[in-house]
Amino acid sequence: MSERKLIRPSMNQMADRFPTRSTGRRKQVPAEQTNAENFYYLKQMQNKTPMIVVLNDGTELSGWIEWYDKSCIKLNRKNAPNLLLFKHSIKFMFKEEELHGRRRRHPPQERP
């Protein structure tokens, strides 16, 4: 009887024949930050858009954003001192034109 030779393919050959998931591209994890806030601030700064900033205590401030960083924004105001506002103290903000636009869209009803 002759000896039978056992033929084993190398691991490289096996990997070529049967690709595994680990060799494929992994699904990307979504970005933690979308930079939407930065884009919004930059757009308002460039246009010097008049803004209304409402603080957590209900105080409304008007002005335009001069600059911002990770924790605060600088609000320039007409006929009033400029302010440095911490972002955590801001409830929300919107464009001043939206305030006036809302008033124009809903005129006061006439009283009989």
Sequence and secondary structure as in RCSB ss.txt:
>XXXX:A:sequence
MSERKLIRPSMNQMADRFPTRSTGRRKQVPAEQTNAENFYYLKQMQNKTPMIVVLNDGTELSGWIEWYDKSCIKL
NRKNAPNLLLFKHSIKFMFKEEELHGRRRRHPPQERP
>XXXX:A:secstr
          HHHHHHHS  GGGS       S   HHHHHHHHHHHHT  EEEEETTS EEEEEEEEE SSEEEE
E TTS  EEEEGGGEEEEEEHHHHHHHHHHS      
